[in-house]
Amino acid sequence: MLTIKEIAEMANVSRATVSRVLNESGYVSAAAKKRVLEVIKKTGYVPSQHAKSLRTKQTKVIGVILPKISTETSSRVVDGMNDVFSEHGYQILLTTTNLNPEKEIEYIRLLKSRQVDGIVLIATNINKELMAEIEQLQIPFVAIGQDIPGVCSVTYDDYEASKTMAKAIIEKGYKYIAFIGVDESDRAVGIRRKKGFLDSMKEHNLTVREGWVKETNFDILSGYEAMKEIMEQSEKDDYPDAVFAVTDRIAIGAMQYLKEAGYKIPNQIAVSGMGAADISQYVQPALTTIEYENQRAGEEAAFMLLDQIVKNEKNDKKMILGYRLIVRDSI
C-alpha cells in the first residue's frame, strides 16, 4: 500500500505538498498539483480515512438514530439529510431503535465511541435519562420531531396541524368524533396532536365521550383494535360519526375494521389520519391526511449540524416547519 512519502517521491514534491493537495488546503503551484494528481491517478492511490481523521480530527461521518428504518417518515428525512451531507463530503451511519427508548441512549453512546462528527436523533420518547445523556455530549447534536429544551431541533407544528384537521372534519358536518392517539411519552404525537384535537372540539362547542378516546401503538393492527373497542363500547345506534387518528397507519387499521364490520366510509363514519403516507392515497376511500415537510426537516437538520461542526460548538437553535391539509374521500 502506497504512503504519502512514496507519492511525494514519485511526484518530486514534499510530503506537505501532497497533504495540501489531498486536503485541498494551502497553496500549491499548478505544476506541483498536476504532478501529484497524475501520480495518484496512475497508481490508484486512495488516502487512508483513518490517517486523515487523525490529522483533521474529523471522521466525516454523521451518526443518525431512527425510531424505525422502515417508515416513510424516516426514509424521507434520511433522504433530505443525505442530500446535504453527501454534498459536503460526509457519510451517514444509520442506527434504528425500533421504538425502544433505551436504545436511543445506547446508540448515542455507541456513536460517540465511534467518534462521529455529529449526531442527528429522530426523537420519539423524551425522558430524563435521554436528556441527561444529550447534555453530556461534547459533539454537535440535532433532534428532529421533538422540541428538547436546550437542544438544537427541527420540529413540526403538530398542535396547529391537528386543530386544522379537526376543523376540516367538523366543517364537513360531523359532530360525534372519536379519537385514536398514542402514548403521551411521545410529546409531539401523543400530547400535541391530542391537545390540538380537543381544543378544536372545544372551540366548536363539541364534547368528546370518554369511551371514544383511545391510546394505542403506531401500527395498523393497533388502529384496527382501537376502532373495534370504540364500536363495541358504543350503543347500536349511538356510535361516532367520525374518527380522528393521529397517524395514517392507525387510520388505515381503523378503516379496515369498519369495512369488515359493514360500516360505510364516509357516509356512516368518516376517517382521517396524519402523515401523508404513500398508501393513504390508494386505500378506498382515499384517506384525508396531513402532509409534513419530512425531507426538508432532514435538510434543515443537516445544515444545523454542519453549522455546529464548522463553529465547533453546540447550540439550541429551533425551527418549526409547516404542514398541508389534504382532503380526500374518507371525510
N, C-alpha and C positions, 0 to 999 in steps of 0.2 A: 504493500500500500504506500503510495507516494506521500511525502511530507511537504510542508511549506518550504522547508530548506531546499529540498530537491527541485521543487518548482522554481525557486529563486535562482538556483544554479543553472538550470536549463534555459531560463529567460534572461540570464545575465543581469539580474537586478538583486536588490537586497530583500531579506525576508519581510522587512517593514513595508516595502513597496507591494509585495504580493498580498500582505494582510490588508493594505488600504484598498487594493483592487477588489478583493473578496468581500470586504465590508462596505465598499462604496463610500469610503470616508477619507478625508485628507487629499492633498494634492498629489497627483501622479501625472507625469508627462504623457502626452498622447502616444509617443513611440514606445515608452516602457509599458504602458497599459496594453497596447496592441500585442507586444511580445508575450506578456503574461497570459492574456486571453487565448493566444494561439497555442501556447503550451498546454493550457487547461483543456482546450478543445481537442488537441492531438492526443493527449494522454487519458482523457475522460475523467480527470480528477474531480472528486466530489469532496468538499471540505467536511471535516468531522463536526457534526452538530454539537456533540458534547464539548469538544475543544472550543468551539465558537461560543457556547454558553458560558464557559469559564472566563473567556475574555470579556464578553459583553455583560455578563451576569444576567442574561436573559435566555430563556429556553425557546421563546417564540411559540409557546403552547398555552392555550387557554382551557381551563377546566370548566365544563358545563354539567350541571346537575339537573336532570329532568325528573318529573314525577312519574311519567310513563313515556316510553320511547315510541309507543305505537299510536298515540293520539295525533289527530290532525293539528291541534293547537301547538303541541311540542314541535312537530315537523315544520310548521310554518315559521315558528320562532327561530328554530335552528337554521332554516334556510336564510332568514334575514341576517342572523349573526355571521354565518359562514361567508356570505357575500362580502361583508365588511372586513372580517378578519383576514380572509384569504387575500383580499386586495392590499392589505397592509403587511403581508408576509407571515401571518400567524396561522397555526393549525389549531383545531379544537379537539379536545379529548372528552368524549361523552360518557356519562355515567347515568344510571337510572335507579330511582329509589323504589319503584313500584308502589308509590303512595305510603311507604313506610317512613314515618318521621325520624326514627332513629338512624336510618340510612343517610339522611341529609347530613347529620353531624359526622358520621363515619366517612362519608365521601369528601367532606370539607377537609378533614384531617389527612385523608389519603392524597388528595390533590396538592395540599400544602407540602406533604413529604416528597411529592414528585417535583416540587419546585416550579410549578406552573407560574406564568407571569401574572395571572389573574383568574378569578372565579366568577361565573355567572350562575345564579341559582334561580330556576323557575320554581318559585316557592308555593307551598300549599299550606301546611300547618306551621304556625308561628308559635313557638313556646319559649320559655325562659332559657332552657338549655341551649336551644339553637341560637338565640340572641347572644348569649354569653360566649358561645363559640365564635360567632361572627365578630364580636367586639375584640376578641383576642387576635384576630387575623392581622398580619402586618403587610398583606399584599392587597392590591386593588380588588374590589368586590362590588357586584351589582346584583340586585334582586329584581325579578320580573314577576308581576302578577299580585304581589303583596307589598303594602307600604310598611316597611320595617323602620321604626324610629332610629334616627342617626345613621341610616344606611342609604346609599345611592340606589334609586329604584325607578323602574318603569312600570306603571300600573294602568289599569283600565277603569273607566268611570262606571263601575258595576252598579252603584246606587241609582244614578240617573238612567242608566240603560234599563234597569229593572222597572223603574217608575214609568218609563216610556212604553215598555211592553204591556204593563198592567193597564195603562191608559188606553192603549190600542184595543185591548180586549174589551174593556168597559164601553168604549165608544162604538163597538160593534153591537152593543145591546145586551151583553152578558153581565149578570149581577151576582150569581152564586158561584164564586170561583174558588176552587181548591188549589192547594199549593204543595209542591213536592220539592223540598230542598235537601241540603246535605249538612253534615256535622259542622257546628259553629267554630270548631278549631280552625277551619278554613275561613278566615275573616272576609275575604273578598266574595266568595261564592256562598258560604254558609251564613254570613251575617249581613253584608251589604246588599246582596240581591234580595234577601228576605225582607230587610227593612224597606227597601225601595217598593216592593210589592205591597207591604202592609200600609205604608204611608200613602200610596196612591189609592188604595181602597178607602182609607180614612178620609182623604180629600174628596172622594166621590160619595161620602156618606154610606159606604157599604161595609158590612161586617163579614168576618171570616169565622166559620164554625171551627171549633177546636178539633173536631174529628176529621176535618178536611185539610189539616196541615200535617204533613208527614216529613220525616227526616230519613234519608236513605243514602246509598252509596252512588258512585258516579256511573255505574254500568247500566246497560239496557235491562237486564233482568231485575235490578233493583227498582227501576221505574215501573216495570210490569207488576211487581209485588206490591209496591206502594199504591198504585192505582187500584189494584184488586182490593186492598184493605179499605180504601176510601169508599169504594162502591158497596162492599159488603157491610160496612158500618152505616150506610145510608138507607133510608126507607125506600120502598119500591118506587114510589112516585115523587120522592123528595131527595134527589141527588144533585150534585153540582152541574151547572150548565157549561162550565169551562174548567180547565186545569192549567195552571202555570207551573212549568218545570224549569229548574234553574240551569239545565243543560239539555242539549239536543238528544243525547243518548238516553237520558231519563225520559224525555218526552216521547221518544220513539218506543220505548218499553211500555209507557202508559197507553199509547195508541194501539199497540198490539193487543193489550188486554181488552181494551174497549171494543176492538173489532171482533175478537173472539167471543166476547160477551153479547154481541149483537147490537151495540150502540152505533149510531151513525154520526160520523165526524164531518162537518161541524154542526149539523142540524140539531142533534141532541146534546152533544158535548164538544166544545171547542178545545183545541190543544195548542200550546205554544212552548217553544224551547229557547235556548240561548247558546250562541257559539258558532252558528252557520257552518256546521259540519257538512261536508260534500253530500252525504247521503240525505240530508234534510230536504233537498230539492227533488229527490227521486222517490221518497216514500209517498204513499197515497192515503189521504190527500197530502200535497206538498206542505211541509211544516213551516209555520211562521216562526221567525227566529231573530236574533240579534247578531250582527257581524262585528267582530272586534278586529283591530288592526294588528294581528299577530305578527306578520312579517316585519312590519315597521317597528314593533316592540323589540324584535331581535336586533334590528339595525341600530336603533337608538341605544339599546343596552351596550352593543359593541362599541359605539362611538364614546359612550360614557366611560367604559372600561379603558379604552385606548387613551383617553384624556388623562385618566389617573396614572396609567403606566408612564406616559410621557412626562408628567409632572412629578412622578414618584411620590404621590400622596393620595390617600383615600379622601372621599368627600361624601356629602349626603344630599346631592342634587336629586330633585324629584321631577318626574314627568308623568302626566296623566294623559292617556290617549283617548280618542273619541270612539264612536260606535255608529252603526247604521241599522235601523229597523227594516226588516224585510218581511212584508206582509204577504202571506200566501193563503192557500185554500183552507188550511186547518182551522182558521178562525172566521 
